Structures are given as C-alpha cells and as structure tokens.
Amino acid sequence: MASVSLSSPCLTQNRNSLSFSSIASDHLRFGSPTVEFGSVKKYRRDRAVVCRASSVVFRNLDADDFRHPLDKQNTLILRAIPGLNELGKILLGSVAEQVMLLENIGTSLLVSKDQLSGLHRLMVEAAEILNIDAPDLYVRQSPVPNAYTLAISGKKPFVVVHTSLVELLTREELQAVLAHELGHLKCDHGVWLTFANILTLGAYTIPGLGGMIAQSLEEQLFRWLRAAELTCDRAALLVAQDPKVVISVLMKLAGGCPSLADQLNVDAFLEQARSYDKASSSPVGWYIRNAQTRQLSHPLPVLRAREIDEWSRSQDYTTLLKHATQITGAKKVLTTPGR
C-alpha cells in the first residue's frame, strides 16, 4: 500500500512523534459516514467542456526517460539501506492496508463512464499519454485542495482527488494533477513512500534506538520524497505539454482560490521564483533555505515552478516530444461531471 500526496507535505514531525498530516489525519479518521458533495453540485449535465487531449502519446515511455536526477540518486541510496523492504512490510501489515482501502472507498465517490464522466475521460487520456494503465479515480469531499494515490498489494491502485481541488483548477490543470499522480505509479514511487513512511513511523514507537534510527533516516527520506515530486511534475508536463498549465497548478496551490483564479499570473509567479533564488543565493540565504525545506516532503512551490520551467526548455524534454507518437484530434468536447 502506498499513499502519495500532491500538494501539502505528507509527513510532519515533532521530537517524539511522526504523523501523516495530509494522509493519516484525514484518511484514517472515522467520523460521520455521511458525505455530501456540495461543491460537485455546481456542474450541470448539459454543460460541455473542451478537454485538451494531447497531440502526442508516449508509446514506449519508460520511467527513467523523465525521472529527475535527484530522484534517481536518492532512490539508489534508499535501495542500499539493508532490510528496508522487509521491515516496511512487517510494519505495514494487511490490517492497515484494509483500513486505508475501505476508509477511502467508503467515504468517496467512484468516478466512471457513468459517474463524473468528464473526470473519467481526463484520467483515461492522461494514462494513455504516459503509457500506463489507468487506476480507479475517486472524488472526496474536503476543503483542503489535494490529491493522492494509494497502491495496495494485490489490488488495483486508485487516485483520490478532493472536491476543493476540482473547484480550484481548470480542466487542463486538473488533468495535469492526475498525470502527476500517474507519475508516482509509473515510477513505482508508492513502494518506497510506503516503506519510508511506515519505517519512520514504526521506528519512532521503539524506545531509545528506534528514535535514533528514525532521525538518522529522516533527512534522507525527505530528500527522496522531494525529488520524487519533481519527477511527477515532469509527468504532468508530458501530458499537459504546456509548462504554464503545470506552473499554474503550483501557483494556485500556493495561494489561489476560485474567486481569484482569473487574476493569477503565471509569469509573475515565475518571476517570484527567480526572486527566491536570488534572495537565497547568499550564505545566510542558503542556510535559511535549507532549514526551510529540510523537514518538508514537497519542494517549495516556487522551486517546483522553476524546475518545470527549466525542464520544459531542456534538450531531454524536446527529445521526448520528438520520439512521441502523433495522434489525431488535439481537442475533444466532453460533458462536465453530472450531479
């Protein structure tokens, strides 16, 4: 089983405990079984939306074709840790898998051809472009814009998208989010995220030595998590094929809301990213920057925006596009999700 969060950090730590701030606290909470999809009601069945279907698909795409160098480097380091896989499986267990599976299925809305068909098509198209089987997709009521992926052993993986994220993003941006989550599956990030999260959580419960083990692993685990997010932003770009779409998602997650969406400026956000780089280039700024990011599972939004902007102009990205397969029909008219 693996859980992957798009926007907010997956892990937060204090001196004595480790909690899943955007996963366990939300997705393992047993409250009222009633779920009202109020924000979804705003969509009308008779309202059509033009979905940007990519003009190319990547028939022979391999994860290493777009994996970020830091992801490759830190994955090798994780694989070198003796017994990490075995210990992660022991700490996880089948009961925890079932809790996560049933809690998400029981409190979310399954997307299909007959339920929110527009969202279903966005997922199918993104999966086709990335040359991966489409997972199940669920929409879940939550005021926190987020998306995450769960891959449970022996079962079909699924992606969960919060209603507030659907409200915040355009269709192109939402498809980029789905592509980001597919990137985690394409790169087998789920396995390592599960082992990293559970190992650290479990180690903190062991008196004395356990805390020391967790602390020694924590910095490396967070470094890998941040690198994995950079890889999946690249997967989002491969589907959107427009860096401004991906950067717009990051901008909205940093400080957007539906009422301000038409006032946001991607170019200004990129300039903000460059300002951050300049401000953190001094010795003091470098120290503050490292301290600011060390305990985060996700890179800062401005850094992610700068990274994807640079990769969109790289030779590697251009080469991938050149070797992609052209398809006909760059746009398709889809029906928005019904009530």
Disulfide bonds with the S-S distance in Angstrom:
none
